[in-house]
């Protein structure tokens, strides 16, 4: 069993939860449960809500990409190493952010850019 097999399983669960969340967001944006209101004021509120849902959907998609990338890195034996400098990523960082692909030093540098 791989050193990161449990992490991989947790990432797969996380991916399934994110996929479920994205499906619900997509249903809400498509208004499958109820069509847009005929009232103009209510339509404005629904449109604003759709914009928030769209943002949440995009954020969820971006997180899914990171999780898939982490799973691929585990499968390729690259997980736990910084993609930028090659240093080992602190295990505590990986516990908090299991899809981290940068060590803390490189992540801090990237945030400053």
ABEGO torsion letter per residue (X at the ends): XBAAAAAAAAAAAAAAAAAAAAAAAAAAAAGAABBBBABAAAAAAAAAAAAAAAAAAAAAAAAAAAAAAAAAAAAAGABGBBAAAGBBBBAAAAAABAABABBAAAAAAAAAX
